[in-house]
């Protein structure tokens, strides 16, 4: 998915390119601005629940207190709260300390592995989901 074949706009020449999206490993300059993430597990309760759909913004530096999507060293991608910036990266914690794995278990997450900042939780009322709401810090 990181490599793609793009047809040049003029002529029949085709060229390879890569995309800079940190999510899929691409390196071109068509990084998505917004995306979706789904919460799995109970580590972010009571604010977020298993199955919640989140609107996220890529390539944004988090601030302490914001909810982020990050990749831990073992490759696990998780939704966690950015608590503070440390020398080795961001200290990320679960809102529900009794559930899930976070920086207390895996250490700080490098800045480059904080993939996105959560903008809001999406609700789909016709499916019985709660309304859209902005996340509190």
Order of alpha helices (4+ residues) and beta strands (2+ residues): beta-beta-beta-beta-beta-beta-beta-alpha-beta-beta
